[in-house]
Amino acid sequence: TTNVGPFTNQLIMGVAVSQQPNCFTGDVIIDAYLGSRYRVSGQGGGAFDLVAQVGGDVTAGTGGSLADISRSLPSPTSHTDVLGYTGGVD
């Protein structure tokens, strides 16, 4: 566990978990019946980060500077696939 801060007279905004884009490699396959298609043969990336913006120390006379903080998170042990969406009625 890594502590960040202290954030004296600062405002932490926009805290979120973000995922970096996945990278993949593949080949174009020619099928006599379906035509050409792309087959993915390798995948990587997709690391997760905890990110936030920190407003500057207004008492120090810095004019309201803004900084970003980011911490790496471990990847989840499982994943979720969305199979469909349903509407709700209030």
SULBELZI-V150745 format. One line per field, one symbol per residue. phi: phi as a letter, one per 20 degrees, with the letter a starting at -180 (. if undefined). A space follows every 10 residues. Layout:
phi->???
This chain:
phi->.decpfdflc decmfbdddf ffdbcacede dfednebddf dbbbnnfdce cbdcfffffe menmfccdcb cfdffffbcd deerccedde
